[in-house]
Amino acid sequence: YYITNNLRMADRKTFKFELTNKKYLTFNSKEVKTDLTRWDLGNRISLTTFAYNDFFKDYEAKEFTYDFFNDATVQHNLQVFSSNRQELVTWGNHEIKEVQAEIIPCSITSMDFFDRLVTPGLVREGGAIHKCLDEDIDGFLVSDEIHRMLLTEESDHWELYNEDERQELLFLLFKHLVLGGPVNQYDDKIDRYLEVAKALYKEFITVQKGQRKQKQIGLISKVIKVSAWDGDICWFPGDDHHQTFCYLILNPVNRIVSCF
């Protein structure tokens, strides 16, 4: 989606952003940091939160994304990989000229969503992940059936989740944790992947309870999967790869957005 000169002008509202001191206790906990480090994600993902000035509607996702990445406060507080891709550094001044913004669903309210993983040939009752012969899939050295299920339609278990379910934020968090970084130390059991995915999802997403007689839980967060270009350079997510991603997670009630 290319922002035209008309959209840059004052004929539409402009979203402004301020850095907040919101603390993500789970994301920054010692236990979760240990897991992320083991999966080679500790220095590869960051979480920064901002307040914004106006109410957000779904149809404004592209304008919101454009304003977000062109905001001076955002630019001086976001982190990106250094040129050697070994550490996170402050992004700095840039003029973003093109953005893509896709609203992704976050409607799952129970971890029962993952019960279907316990199936012959994929995950055993005790949580152990079935192994497979080593193969290279999209640059990943795959040695178990969970990785095959996440990466290739040739997996016998690909159809456990349809395309819509695979776009759910909870599924994407699980997928990112399992795939990890280049020197990921894979777990032999599924348990910790699910526990961390649940904990992060619970911390990221805003819940609104129904009326007293209704025990239903509503998720009111909005999640935007984004890409942003400065000329020919795609800064967010960086390149086309399963593990290069950027999500804006909005709490529309409190008007805060976290960049993950």
N, C-alpha and C positions, 0 to 999 in steps of 0.2 A: 504494500500500500504506500503510494507516494503522496506526501503532503504537498499540495500545490501552494503557490504564493497566496491565493485567496484564503486558504485555511490558516496561513500564518498571520493574517491580518486580524484586526480587532472586530471582525464580524462574527466571531464566536468567542465563547468564554475561554479563558486560559487557566489551566490548572497550575497552581503554585505549590511548592513543597518546602517543608521545614524538617530538619533532622529531629528525631525524638530520642528519648532515653529509654525506650521500651526494652525490657530485658526478657530474653528467651531462656528461661532456666533449664528447660530440657535440652534444647539445642546446644547450650554452653555447659552442660553438666559434664563432670569428669567421666562418668560412665559412658555417655553417648560419644564424647570426644574420643575415648579409647576405641570404641567400635568403629568410628569413622576413620581413625588413623589406621586400624587394622585393614580396613577395606580401601585404603589409600584415597580417602576423600577428605581427610582432616584439613589439608591445606589447599583443597580444590573447590570448596564451596564456602560461600559467605552469606550472611543474612543481615541486611541493613533496613531500618524502618523509618518512614517519613510520615508526617501529617500532611494532608492536602486540604485545599481551601474551599472546595465546592462539592455538591452532591454528584455522584457518578451514576450514569445510566449505561446499560450494556452497549448501546449503539455508539457510545463515545469512547470505546476501547482504543481505537487507533489514535484519536486526538489526545487521549490521556497518556498513551505510551509515548507519543511524539513530545508532548510537554514534559513528561517525566525525564526523558533522556537529554533534553535540551535545557533543563533547569540547572542553574549554577550550583545550587546547594547539593543537588543530587550528584553532579559531576565531581564535586570535591569530596564526596563521602563514599561513593561506590568504589569497590575494589575489583580489579581484573588481574589476570595472570601477567607476570612480567614477560619480557621478550624471550627469556629462556624457559618460560613456563614452569618455573620452580617455586614461585612464591606469589602471593597476592600483593598488589601495589595499588595506590590510589589512582583512579582513572584520569582525572584532570580535565582540561578544557577541550571540548570537541563541538562541532556543529553536526548534529544528526540530521540527515536529509531524507532518509527513507526508513520506514518502520513497517513491521508486520505485527498484527495483534490478533490472537485467536483465544476466545473465551473457552476454557475447558471446564468440564463438570466437576463438582465436588459434592456429590449427592449421597455417597456411601456413609451410613451411620452405624454399621456393625462390622466387626472383624469376621463375622460369618461369611463375608464376601470371599475369604480365602480358604474356606473349608474344602472347597472342591480340589485344592491342590493335593490333598491326601487321597491319592488314587494310585492304583497299581502302576508301577513303572516310573512314577514321578517322585512322590514323597511317601515314606512309610508312616504307619500310625504313630511311631515314636518321634517323628520329625526328621528322620534321616533322609537325605536327598540321594536319589538314585544316581549312580555314576554312569558315564558313557565313554566310548572311545574318544580320545582327543581329536578335535577338529577346529579349524579356524573359521569363524563366522563373523563377518564384518570387522575384522581386526581383533576379535576376542578369541583367546584360546579357551575353547569350551570343553569341559570335562565332566559335566553333569547335566541332567535332564531339565533342571530349572532354567539354566542358561539357554538351552535349546528352545524351551517353551517361550522364553522372552524374546528371542532373537530371530527365529526362523519359522515360517509357515510350514516347513517340512517336518516340524516336530509333531509327534503323534498326539501331543497335548495342546497344540496351538488353539484349537477350538473350544477349550475350556472357558475362554474369555472372548467375547465378541469385540468388534472394533470400538464400539462405544464404551465398553467397560475398560478397554485398554487405554482410553483417553482420560479416565477418571484420575484425579490428583492422587488418591490413595494408591492406585495401581502404579502410577508413575513414580511415586516415592519409593515404593517397594522395588521397582525395576532398577532405579538409580542406585539403591543400596546394594542390591545383589551384583550388579555389573561392576560397580566400584571403579577404581583407577587402574593405571597400567601395572602396578605391582600389588594388586589386591590379594590379600590372604583370604581365600574363600572359606566360608564356614561349611562344615559337613552336615549341619542341621539347619532347618528352616527357621527355628524359633526366634533367634535374635534379630533376623531380618524383619520378621513380622512385628516384634516388640518395638523396635526402633521406628519402623514405619508408622505404627499406631501412635507412638508417643509424639513424633514430629507432627503428624496430621492433627492430633488433638490440640497441639500447641499453636499450630498455624491457623486453624479454622475457627471461625466464630460461630457459636451455637446460640440459637434462640429457642427457648422452651415454649411449647404451646400452652393453651389454657389449662387451668387446674384439672379439669375433667379429662383433658386430652393429654396422654402421656407421650405424645409424639415430640420428636426433637427436630427442629428445622435448622439447616445450615445456611447462613445468610452471607457467607464470604463469596467474593467474586475472585476468580483466578484467571489471569491472562498469560498465555504463553507468548513470549515476545521475541522479536529480532529487531536489531537497530544497526543501520549502516551510516558510517561517516565516509561518504564517497564510495570507494571500492572496498573499504574495510568493514567487515561485519564484526562489531564489537561484542554484541550480545545476541546469541550465545557464543559466537567466535568462529565456529565452523559447523559443518553438517555431520554430526556424529551423535550416537545415542546418548553419550555422556556429556555433551556440551548443551546446556539448557539454561534458560532464564525465565523465571516466573514472577509476575507481580501478583501478590496476594493481598486483596483489599478487604478491609472491614468497613463496609459502607455506612454503618451507624456511627462509629467513632471517627470515620474519615482518616484512617491510617492505611498505609500500604507498605508491605515488606517485599524487598527484592531478594529473591533466593536463586 
